[in-house]
Amino acid sequence: MSESIPRVDLALVAGNQRPLAGYEAKHFQWSVADGVATIVLNRPERKNPLTFDSYAELRDLFHQLKWADDVKAVVLTGSGGNFCSGGDVHEIIGPLVRLKAPELLMFTRMTGELVKTMRTCPQPIVAAIDGVCAGAGAILAMASDLRLGTARSKTAFLFNRVGLAGCDMGACAMLPRIVGQGRASELLYTGRALGGEEGERWGFFNRLCAPEEVLAEAQKLAAQLTEGPSFANGITKTMLHQEWAMTIEQAIEAEAQAQALCMLTQDFTRAYEAFVAKQKPVFKGD
């Protein structure tokens, strides 16, 4: 009697990849075109605040992006001329003041998990920031890989203004690495708004755009990233994040291992063949 052959999930054979273009978001807008996913926080009448539900859905979506084979880069933005005003005062802040420590810790861990999933998803995240970018909204911008702003954008880590510490969702670890320790300390101690032009000088914004063009420019930048080797870009993002906690010696060894892995991909082979043929390489993310 022949031995039965165990069934294998074909998605697992393919690296457990699954498409996300058909994902139906409940608490924000989601679309995918030519490998670029766009997330739009869409409560313009309140300057796009987050709720318990939108926090959780964003966390889960960025986690799923690890296995999305049809998304190579992500654009994050807000509607109505603002990015995000942070946690909704009535739907989040009000209920929080009535909770006890165990439930509060559940909430703060959940919000921190959103930043973790943003940093560990392999796709580069480009934030298109206009207008108000405050509190948790500033954290979403900070947790993105690249940030395009406008001259009228106002980024504020407002936590101390509501009686909380500036150490929220990784701000004390990440913000100093973006703008420097002294500047991060000023923003986190005072809660003052960082204007667009000042934010560009400080390095928080990669560049400024006209308000009517910032989303299109972010999508254009994301599209450029999709033309590159997506597996290697994911490795770059991983190493940029992980090497914060490494010595130089550890980082060099980790990068040696990561680069050797990238050299096994067909993207690397195609790039070499295109160079020999003096053509532009076409990357397929494998």
Helices and strands as residue ranges (DSSP letters): H 10-13, E 29-33, E 36-41, G 44-46, H 52-64, G 65-67, E 73-78, I 89-93, H 94-96, H 101-120, E 125-128, E 132-134, H 136-143, E 146-149, E 154-156, G 158-162, H 171-179, H 181-190, E 193-195, H 196-202, E 207-208, H 214-226, H 230-242, G 243-245, H 248-262, H 266-276
